[in-house]
Amino acid sequence: MFLVIQNGEYQEIQEKLSLKVMQHWVGIPGEFAYIDIARGQFSDPNIDLVFDEEFLFKGLQPTCMTPRTKNVLHGVVLAVGCKIGGEGAETVGLTPEQVKTVKNELAIVTEIIGNLVVLETKK
């Protein structure tokens, strides 16, 4: 399972993760998307955020603010699990405990008023 974060809400998805699946979710429908990963943002180091690398170029709306570095990510953002091993990192599904961690720690955009962005956690 992974979380899709958009429009101020979380959606739990049971789909198997692959590069193609992640590119589909974060991109503009019908367009290819290059993905980027924000690693090390949560108290659990095995949670990553996946997003469209070109979100500013594409003019996507703000979605969330990363817990540690306070960067604002735009467009559809995925919260996924990560296994770090000898061959690098592998993207995997989230555990139920990791889902709770994301919802407790990630500030998501709930409203945009002019240039003001309203953020809150959804516990």
KOLSE-13055 format. One record per residue (C-alpha): residue number from 1; residue in three letters; x, y, z. Coordinates in pm, 1 decimal. Example, Ala and Ser with C-alpha at 12.3 -4.5 7.8 and 13.67 -1.06 7.14 Angstrom:
BEGIN
+-----+---------+----------+----------+----------+
! num ! residuo !       c1 !       c2 !       c3 !
+-----+---------+----------+----------+----------+
!   1 !     ALA !   1230.0 !   -450.0 !    780.0 !
!   2 !     SER !   1367.0 !   -106.0 !    714.0 !
+-----+---------+----------+----------+----------+
END
This chain:
BEGIN
+-----+---------+----------+----------+----------+
! num ! residuo !       c1 !       c2 !       c3 !
+-----+---------+----------+----------+----------+
!   1 !     MET !      0.0 !      0.0 !      0.0 !
!   2 !     PHE !    107.6 !    358.8 !    -58.9 !
!   3 !     LEU !    -50.7 !    697.8 !      3.9 !
!   4 !     VAL !   -149.2 !    946.7 !   -264.2 !
!   5 !     ILE !   -153.3 !   1301.3 !   -129.4 !
!   6 !     GLN !   -352.8 !   1559.3 !   -324.2 !
!   7 !     ASN !   -624.5 !   1820.1 !   -273.7 !
!   8 !     GLY !   -567.5 !   1827.2 !    102.2 !
!   9 !     GLU !   -643.0 !   1456.0 !    143.0 !
!  10 !     TYR !   -478.6 !   1114.1 !    164.7 !
!  11 !     GLN !   -587.6 !    821.4 !    -48.2 !
!  12 !     GLU !   -466.3 !    468.2 !     33.0 !
!  13 !     ILE !   -377.0 !    272.4 !   -282.2 !
!  14 !     GLN !   -329.4 !   -104.3 !   -284.3 !
!  15 !     GLU !   -159.1 !   -114.1 !   -626.5 !
!  16 !     LYS !    185.9 !   -278.7 !   -661.4 !
!  17 !     LEU !    458.5 !    -14.8 !   -682.0 !
!  18 !     SER !    676.9 !     19.6 !   -990.7 !
!  19 !     LEU !    847.9 !    308.7 !  -1166.8 !
!  20 !     LYS !    566.9 !    321.8 !  -1423.4 !
!  21 !     VAL !    298.5 !    328.3 !  -1151.7 !
!  22 !     MET !    473.7 !    610.8 !   -966.3 !
!  23 !     GLN !    519.2 !    811.2 !  -1289.4 !
!  24 !     HIS !    148.4 !    764.4 !  -1362.9 !
!  25 !     TRP !     34.2 !    889.7 !  -1022.3 !
!  26 !     VAL !    259.9 !   1196.1 !   -989.7 !
!  27 !     GLY !    236.3 !   1319.1 !  -1345.8 !
!  28 !     ILE !    -27.7 !   1512.2 !  -1531.3 !
!  29 !     PRO !   -272.5 !   1252.1 !  -1672.2 !
!  30 !     GLY !   -158.1 !   1143.4 !  -2017.4 !
!  31 !     GLU !    192.3 !   1289.3 !  -1975.6 !
!  32 !     PHE !    519.8 !   1119.5 !  -1888.9 !
!  33 !     ALA !    663.4 !   1232.6 !  -1553.1 !
!  34 !     TYR !   1018.7 !   1228.4 !  -1423.3 !
!  35 !     ILE !   1006.9 !   1143.4 !  -1055.0 !
!  36 !     ASP !   1220.0 !   1264.5 !   -767.7 !
!  37 !     ILE !   1238.4 !   1130.9 !   -412.7 !
!  38 !     ALA !   1258.5 !   1319.8 !    -82.6 !
!  39 !     ARG !   1433.6 !   1081.8 !    154.6 !
!  40 !     GLY !   1494.6 !   1117.9 !    530.2 !
!  41 !     GLN !   1202.8 !   1350.3 !    604.8 !
!  42 !     PHE !   1024.2 !   1147.8 !    873.5 !
!  43 !     SER !   1108.3 !   1007.5 !   1217.3 !
!  44 !     ASP !   1100.1 !    668.0 !   1039.6 !
!  45 !     PRO !   1389.2 !    680.2 !    788.0 !
!  46 !     ASN !   1219.3 !    411.4 !    577.5 !
!  47 !     ILE !    951.3 !    648.0 !    442.4 !
!  48 !     ASP !   1004.3 !    842.7 !    120.1 !
!  49 !     LEU !    801.8 !   1105.7 !    -65.1 !
!  50 !     VAL !    782.3 !   1067.6 !   -443.8 !
!  51 !     PHE !    688.3 !   1366.1 !   -660.8 !
!  52 !     ASP !    709.1 !   1509.4 !  -1012.8 !
!  53 !     GLU !   1061.9 !   1643.7 !  -1059.2 !
!  54 !     GLU !    931.5 !   1920.7 !  -1287.3 !
!  55 !     PHE !    647.8 !   2041.2 !  -1062.2 !
!  56 !     LEU !    752.7 !   2407.5 !  -1072.5 !
!  57 !     PHE !    806.7 !   2405.2 !  -1449.5 !
!  58 !     LYS !    458.9 !   2253.1 !  -1492.3 !
!  59 !     GLY !    297.7 !   2508.8 !  -1259.2 !
!  60 !     LEU !    148.1 !   2247.7 !  -1024.8 !
!  61 !     GLN !    -21.8 !   2361.4 !   -703.1 !
!  62 !     PRO !    143.2 !   2316.7 !   -359.9 !
!  63 !     THR !     53.2 !   1989.3 !   -186.0 !
!  64 !     CYS !    259.1 !   1943.8 !    130.2 !
!  65 !     MET !    561.7 !   2055.7 !    329.9 !
!  66 !     THR !    834.8 !   1806.5 !    418.3 !
!  67 !     PRO !    871.4 !   1754.3 !    796.6 !
!  68 !     ARG !   1250.1 !   1790.1 !    830.5 !
!  69 !     THR !   1365.5 !   2032.6 !    560.3 !
!  70 !     LYS !   1037.9 !   2227.8 !    529.1 !
!  71 !     ASN !   1039.3 !   2212.6 !    147.6 !
!  72 !     VAL !    701.0 !   2258.7 !    -19.4 !
!  73 !     LEU !    624.4 !   1989.9 !   -278.4 !
!  74 !     HIS !    370.6 !   2050.9 !   -554.4 !
!  75 !     GLY !    138.0 !   1828.6 !   -753.9 !
!  76 !     VAL !     43.6 !   1475.1 !   -656.1 !
!  77 !     VAL !    284.0 !   1337.5 !   -392.9 !
!  78 !     LEU !    320.6 !    971.1 !   -298.0 !
!  79 !     ALA !    427.5 !    845.3 !     43.4 !
!  80 !     VAL !    602.0 !    510.1 !      1.9 !
!  81 !     GLY !    815.1 !    272.1 !    202.8 !
!  82 !     CYS !   1186.9 !    227.7 !    140.9 !
!  83 !     LYS !   1418.7 !    -66.3 !    206.6 !
!  84 !     ILE !   1785.2 !     31.5 !    209.7 !
!  85 !     GLY !   2025.0 !   -255.0 !    147.9 !
!  86 !     GLY !   2354.3 !   -348.3 !    -12.5 !
!  87 !     GLU !   2229.0 !   -269.7 !   -363.4 !
!  88 !     GLY !   2083.2 !     70.9 !   -274.5 !
!  89 !     ALA !   1724.6 !    161.2 !   -194.8 !
!  90 !     GLU !   1411.8 !    -25.1 !   -301.9 !
!  91 !     THR !   1068.9 !    139.6 !   -302.9 !
!  92 !     VAL !    809.1 !    -73.4 !   -125.3 !
!  93 !     GLY !    465.6 !    -34.9 !     29.4 !
!  94 !     LEU !    396.7 !    130.5 !    364.0 !
!  95 !     THR !    318.4 !    -57.2 !    683.2 !
!  96 !     PRO !     13.2 !     53.0 !    887.0 !
!  97 !     GLU !    251.6 !    212.8 !   1141.2 !
!  98 !     GLN !    426.1 !    409.2 !    863.2 !
!  99 !     VAL !     88.1 !    535.6 !    738.9 !
! 100 !     LYS !     24.3 !    674.4 !   1089.4 !
! 101 !     THR !    369.4 !    838.0 !   1091.8 !
! 102 !     VAL !    304.1 !   1012.6 !    759.0 !
! 103 !     LYS !    -35.1 !   1141.1 !    871.4 !
! 104 !     ASN !    106.4 !   1263.0 !   1204.7 !
! 105 !     GLU !    416.2 !   1435.2 !   1066.3 !
! 106 !     LEU !    341.2 !   1558.6 !    712.8 !
! 107 !     ALA !    180.2 !   1902.1 !    682.1 !
! 108 !     ILE !    -53.3 !   1904.8 !    382.2 !
! 109 !     VAL !   -201.3 !   2203.8 !    203.5 !
! 110 !     THR !   -569.2 !   2238.2 !    290.6 !
! 111 !     GLU !   -635.9 !   2578.0 !    135.0 !
! 112 !     ILE !   -472.0 !   2837.0 !    -89.5 !
! 113 !     ILE !   -581.1 !   3200.0 !    -44.4 !
! 114 !     GLY !   -399.4 !   3424.5 !   -290.7 !
! 115 !     ASN !    -30.7 !   3373.8 !   -206.9 !
! 116 !     LEU !   -110.3 !   3225.4 !    135.9 !
! 117 !     VAL !    -89.8 !   2847.8 !    179.8 !
! 118 !     VAL !   -272.0 !   2688.5 !    477.1 !
! 119 !     LEU !   -100.8 !   2372.0 !    607.6 !
! 120 !     GLU !   -214.5 !   2116.8 !    866.8 !
! 121 !     THR !   -147.5 !   1761.0 !    974.2 !
! 122 !     LYS !   -434.2 !   1513.2 !    940.0 !
! 123 !     LYS !   -397.3 !   1275.9 !   1234.3 !
+-----+---------+----------+----------+----------+
END
